Amino acid sequence: MDMIFGQGNARFERGGVIVNLGYSYGRLSFADSVHDVETLKGTLLRFYKGSRAKIKTVLNNSLNESGGILTLMQILNAARQDHNGIMVYPNYQGISSPGYLCNVPVEFDPEWLSLVGGGQKIELNWESVERLDNVPAYSSSSTVMFLWTIHNGQTMTEHNLIPLEFKA
């Protein structure tokens, strides 16, 4: 059985700084952007504008993750000041893992589960900057590489202009 949209750890990237959090993970979903119009007869017409990636990352302060989490916090602060997003890979397992340019989350709420550092987790909710034309097909056994494109056909790139790819 294939893992769909999963199997990996959370990874974040901005300005050449990469943060891999091996004990943290992400959950990926997609939300359609639609425009509804009701006709005079009451028929509801729905026009799809595309889908946005919604990512929930759970950062676990386990073993040696605290340094990476502190670096991520610095990246988030810099992105806020520059009014830019960062690349989020919810389930990174290699170069072909899907990643999304996301806006900085508006909430940052560390949760203390115990009196020791190892019991801390931080949840961050992300939303992609660009809309996607389709929900991509991706699984752990995917073998064919495709470029990510946005609604007008342009290829999505990382902050350093490397094209984003996914396997299907």
JOVENLIN-V256226 format. One record per backbone hydrogen bond with DSSP energy under -0.5 kcal/mol. NH is the residue of the N-H (numbers start at 1). CO is the residue of the C=O. Records with the same first field share a line. If there is no record, write none. Layout:
NH->CO + CO
//
This chain:
4->2
5->3 + 138
9->92
10->21 + 24
11->89
12->19
13->87
14->17
17->14
18->16
19->12
20->18
21->10 + 19
22->20
24->21
25->58
26->90
27->56
29->54
31->52
33->50
34->32
35->47
37->45
39->37 + 43
42->39
45->37 + 43
47->35 + 45
48->46
49->33
50->33
51->132
52->31
54->29
55->126
56->27
57->55 + 124
58->25
59->57 + 122
60->58
61->59 + 120
62->60
65->62
69->65
70->66
71->67
72->68
73->69
74->70
75->71
76->72
77->73
78->74
79->75
80->76
81->77
82->78
83->79 + 80
84->79
86->102
87->13
88->100
89->11
90->88
92->9 + 89
93->94
97->94
100->88
102->86 + 100
103->127
109->123
111->121
112->110
113->111 + 119
119->116
120->117
121->111
122->59
123->109
124->57
126->55 + 124
128->53
129->101
132->51
133->149
136->134
138->136
140->3
142->139
146->166
148->164
150->154
151->131
153->150
156->148
158->162
161->158
164->156
166->146
167->96
168->144
//
